[in-house]
Amino acid sequence: MNKQELEYAIAELKMDYVRHQGDIEKLETTGHAGMVEKAELRLEKMELQLAELNQKLADL
């Protein structure tokens, strides 16, 4: 991946992350605890992906 592709992937992942945070808040409000745990796991995976992409960008 080149710099532009990495920056685009990071921006896209950040948007997805924010959307998932909103989804988690809605799930918590409606009392869907089981689904919240799964969504939080997805957020953790996204955080790892972001860290990896940011590291690749820094290494360029």
Kinemage of the C-alpha trace (Angstrom):
@kinemage 1
@onewidth
@group {chain A} dominant
@subgroup {mainchain}
@vectorlist {calphas} color= white
{ca met a 1} P 0.000 0.000 0.000
{ca asn a 2} L 1.174 3.486 -0.734
{ca lys a 3} L 0.732 6.478 1.566
{ca gln a 4} L -2.547 7.612 0.021
{ca glu a 5} L -4.069 4.130 0.242
{ca leu a 6} L -3.023 3.811 3.882
{ca glu a 7} L -4.479 7.207 4.746
{ca tyr a 8} L -7.745 6.275 3.033
{ca ala a 9} L -7.910 2.916 4.845
{ca ile a 10} L -7.269 4.643 8.185
{ca ala a 11} L -9.969 7.258 7.557
{ca glu a 12} L -12.457 4.582 6.510
{ca leu a 13} L -11.702 2.465 9.573
{ca lys a 14} L -12.081 5.489 11.856
{ca met a 15} L -15.522 6.206 10.391
{ca asp a 16} L -16.557 2.591 10.948
{ca tyr a 17} L -15.214 2.766 14.504
{ca val a 18} L -17.311 5.838 15.326
{ca arg a 19} L -20.392 4.220 13.790
{ca his a 20} L -19.886 1.086 15.879
{ca gln a 21} L -19.513 3.192 19.030
{ca gly a 22} L -22.915 4.723 18.308
{ca asp a 23} L -24.378 1.276 17.737
{ca ile a 24} L -23.026 0.118 21.097
{ca glu a 25} L -24.629 3.075 22.848
{ca lys a 26} L -27.966 2.203 21.254
{ca leu a 27} L -27.616 -1.449 22.269
{ca glu a 28} L -26.780 -0.476 25.851
{ca thr a 29} L -29.792 1.820 25.991
{ca thr a 30} L -32.121 -0.900 24.759
{ca gly a 31} L -30.715 -3.568 27.089
{ca his a 32} L -29.023 -5.902 24.616
{ca ala a 33} L -26.010 -6.816 26.765
{ca gly a 34} L -25.031 -9.898 24.764
{ca met a 35} L -24.806 -7.928 21.568
{ca val a 36} L -22.815 -5.184 23.300
{ca glu a 37} L -20.045 -7.638 24.161
{ca lys a 38} L -19.748 -8.767 20.538
{ca ala a 39} L -19.712 -5.178 19.325
{ca glu a 40} L -17.002 -4.270 21.842
{ca leu a 41} L -14.887 -7.148 20.552
{ca arg a 42} L -15.277 -5.736 17.050
{ca leu a 43} L -14.081 -2.359 18.340
{ca glu a 44} L -11.002 -3.990 19.852
{ca lys a 45} L -10.187 -5.639 16.514
{ca met a 46} L -10.626 -2.309 14.774
{ca glu a 47} L -8.247 -0.671 17.260
{ca leu a 48} L -5.623 -3.294 16.438
{ca gln a 49} L -6.138 -2.729 12.712
{ca leu a 50} L -5.794 1.028 13.197
{ca ala a 51} L -2.572 0.580 15.133
{ca glu a 52} L -1.198 -1.674 12.400
{ca leu a 53} L -2.134 0.741 9.619
{ca asn a 54} L -0.728 3.721 11.518
{ca gln a 55} L 2.527 1.824 12.038
{ca lys a 56} L 2.745 1.029 8.324
{ca leu a 57} L 2.143 4.702 7.555
{ca ala a 58} L 4.852 5.753 9.995
{ca asp a 59} L 7.297 3.297 8.423
{ca leu a 60} L 6.939 4.845 4.961
